Amino acid sequence: MFQSPGSLAFTIGSVDIYWYGIIMSLSILLGIFVIFFVSKKYFNDISSDSIFDLSFELIISGIIFARLYYVIMDYKYFLKYPMEIPAVWNGGISIQGAIIGGIIAGFIYVKRNNFSFLRYADLFSFGLVSGQIIGRWGNFFNSEAFGLPTSLPWKLFIPYSNRPIQFKNEEFFHPAFLYESLLSIFIFCILYFILRKFKNRKDGLIFYIYIILYSIARIAVESIRTDSVLNIYGLHAAHIASVIFILAAITGLYILYKKNNENITGY
């Protein structure tokens, strides 16, 4: 059984330090570390300076879009409580929003410096999925992003105040954050396998595979979550976004390899 110790980690003077912020910081640091580790072995054409520069821009853009996405999805609440919009320490950032923000910032950066977007996207996919492995544990400390009620041995205790109205009499729920964290480990292993075994792969393959695999994982986990902030005609917004991501990535793969075949055949 899991039970969160609470969202507040400690206090320094009059400043409260929250577990969510600590976990997010650790996820960013791990992501950057993994990017440098992978780049030294497999992307040595990408300089450390460009990794540092792009990482900074991605972090800023990712956080902004992750929060903006969440605020838009739960706009009714934030229209009522606008002062809560910057309170990211209480939770409420979207990985899908962070991906969108990262793609926008990354595209602007590589075009500004005349780099290959897909080459950098492949490398930074490892940092993103690594950060997700740890980052999802921020939900644990905030008692959020949990699933339906369950009696399984790894059940998660949720305080009464955090339970959905329809489940106020339930105590234990699926640890959806844990499922997504474990799935992110699985995705990382697949991406690393592709990186090592497919030496002649096209730039963009790893990035598109990451988008597809994460979106499939998100669809699966989202199906048992109880806290989806926006439903559209009975579908979770995260489901719709995931399907769009999958279709976009499949289209990208098609264009990538269709272009390659045309170059080979001379058409």
N, C-alpha and C positions, 0 to 999 in steps of 0.2 A: 504493500500500500504506500502511496505517495501522499505527503502532506506538506504544503508550502510553509516555510517559517515566517512568511510575511514579506511585504514589499520593501520595508525599510531595513537597510543593511546596518547603518550606524550614523551617528551625528558628530560632526566636527564643529564645535561652537554652536552657532545657530543654524548651521547648514546641514540639511538632511541628505544623506547619500543613499540612493535607492539601488536595490539589486538589479533592476531593469537597466539602469545606466551602466552599471558595472559589467553586466553580461553583454550589452551592446558594444561596449568599449573592447572587451576581450574578443568578441567576434570579429571586429574590425582589425584588431592586431593580428589575430590568427589568419584572417584572409590575406593581409599584406605579407605575412611571413610565408604562407603557402605560395603566393604569387612569385616571390623572389626565389623560393626553393625550386619551383617548377621552371622558372625562366632560366636559371643557371644550367639546367640539364637539357632543356628542350627548346628554349626560345632565346638562345644567347645572342641573337641579332637584335633583341630589344634591350635598350640600355636601362641601367638602374635609375638614371635621372628621369627618363620618361615614365618609368613605373611610379616613382615618387610623385611626379607632377600630376599624372593622370589619377592616381589613387586619391590625392587630395580633392580633385574636382569631382570624382565619382562619389566620395563620401558625402560631400556637401550636397550635391545634386540628389544622391540617393536618399538621404535623410529628408530633404525638402519634399521630394515627390512621394516618398513613402508615407509621410504624414498627410500631405495634400490629398493623396488617393483615399486614405482612411477617412479624412474629414468629409470628402465628397460623398463617400459611401454611407456615412452616418450624418448627413447634413442636417437632418431634423434636430438631432441632439445638439449639434454645434451652433445652429441658429439660435437655440434656446440658451446655450451656455458658451458664448463666443470666447470668453476668457480661458476656456479649457483648450482652445486650439493649440497653443504652444506647449502644453503640459505633456510632452512625450514621455516623461518619467513615469506617468501613470499607465503607460502602454498605449497601444493604438497606432502602430505603424504597419504598413503593408509591404510584404516582400515583393508583391507584384508591382506596386508603385515604385519601389526601389529599383526594380529591373528596368522599368520604363525610364526613370530618371537617369539610371546608369547608361542606358543605350543612347539617350539624347546627349548627355555630357560627353560620352565616349566618342560619338560621331562628330561632335563639334571639335573635340580635341584632335582627333586624327586628321580631320580635314584641314585644320589650322596648321598642322605640322607635316602634312603630306605623308602620313603613315597609312598602313593597311588596317581598316576597321576590323575585318574578320580575323586578322592575325592577333590583334590585341584582344578581341572578344574571346577568342579561344583561351588565351592565357588567363584573362581575368575571370573566366567562368570558374576556374578552380578556386580562386579567392572567394567568389560569391557563394558557391556551394559549401565551402569550408566555414564561412561565417554563419551560414544558416544552421549548421550542425550545432553550434553553441548558441547562436542568437535565439533560437526557439525556446531555450530554457528561461529566457526572460519572462515568457508567458507563465511558466511554473510559479515564479515568485509573485506574480501579480494575480494568480488564480484566474487565468483567462485562457481563451483558445482551447477549451476542453470539449469533450464530446458528449455523447449521450450517456445516460446512467448505465452502470455496469457493476457486476459483482466479481469480475476477474481479479486474480491475485495482484495484478499491477494497477489496480483501480486508484483513482486520484480523489482525495477528499477535498471538497470545495466548501468554503464557509457559506453560511446561510445567505449572507448579504450579496454574494457573487453568483448565486444560482438563478437561472431563468425562472420567471414566474411559474411556468407550468411544471417545474421540477423542484419547487421549494421543499417538498417533503423527501427528496432524494439527497443522499449524502455523498455518494461515490460515482465518479464519472470516468469515461475513457480519457486517458492522458493524450489527447490529440497532438499536443506539442511534441511529446516523446516520439510518436509515430512519425511525424514529419522530420524530426531530428535523425532518426534511424534511417529513414528513406533517403535523407540527404547523404548519409554515409555510403549507402548503396550506390547512389548516383555518382558520388566522387570516385568510387572504385571503378565503375564502368568507364567514366571519362578518362581516368588514369590508364586503364587497360587499353583504350583506343589510342591514347597518346603514345604508349610504349610499343604497341604491336603494329600500328598502321603508320609506318614511317613516311609513306608517300601520300598521305591524306591531303585533301584540299583544305586550305584555310577556311574556317567557318564550320567545318564538320562538328567539332567539339562543342562549339557555341550552340548550334542548332539542336544537337542531341541533348544538351543540357536543358534548353528551353522545353523540348518535348517531354523529357523525363520528369522534370520538376512539375510541369503542368499536369501530367498524368497523376503524379503523386499528390498534388494539391487537390485534384478532383476527388481522389479516393478519400483523403483525410477530411476534406470539406463536407463530404457526404454524411459524416457522423458528428460534425460540430454543431453546437447549439447557439452560437453567438454571431452568426452571419449578420452583418449590419445592413444589408440591402438585398431584398429579393425582387426579381423582375419576372413577373408572370410565373411565380412559383419556383424559379431557378435562382440559386445563389449567384450574386454578382461575381464571386470568385470563380464559379464554374464557367460562366460566360467568358470572363477574361482568359481563363485557362484554355478554353476551346479556341479563342482568337489567337492566343500565343502559339498553340499547336499548329493551326492552319498556316500562320505566318512562317513558322520554322520549317514546315514541310515544303512550303512554296520556296523558301530560301534554299533548301537542299535540292529541290528540283532545278532551280535556276543554276545553282552551283555546278551540278553534274551534267546538266544539259549543255551548258556552255563548254564544259570540259570535253564532252563527246563531240561537239561540233568542231572544236579545235583539232581533235584527233582525226576526224573524217574529212575535214576540209570544207564543210558546208558553211 
